[in-house]
Amino acid sequence: MSTFSARASRHEPPAVDKNAAIARQQHYLRLADARVTAGDRVAAENYFQHAEHFLRCAIEGTR
């Protein structure tokens, strides 16, 4: 069995660096806030969604 198929068969998510995920979340929140200030609601929503993704990654890293 190849290394890839051995990893895929375990169905384990990759390890998450909680601190990196929190830093990325904060980064995207700052970008979103800047877009809100500029009046670009669509771009802001995109950044808020990215921030939420990294929040979920940080939460998953604590389990």
Sequence and secondary structure as in RCSB ss.txt:
>XXXX:A:sequence
MSTFSARASRHEPPAVDKNAAIARQQHYLRLADARVTAGDRVAAENYFQHAEHFLRCAIEGTR
>XXXX:A:secstr
  HHHHHHHHT      HHHHHHHHHHHHHHHHHHHHHT HHHHHHHHHHHHHHHHHHHHHT 
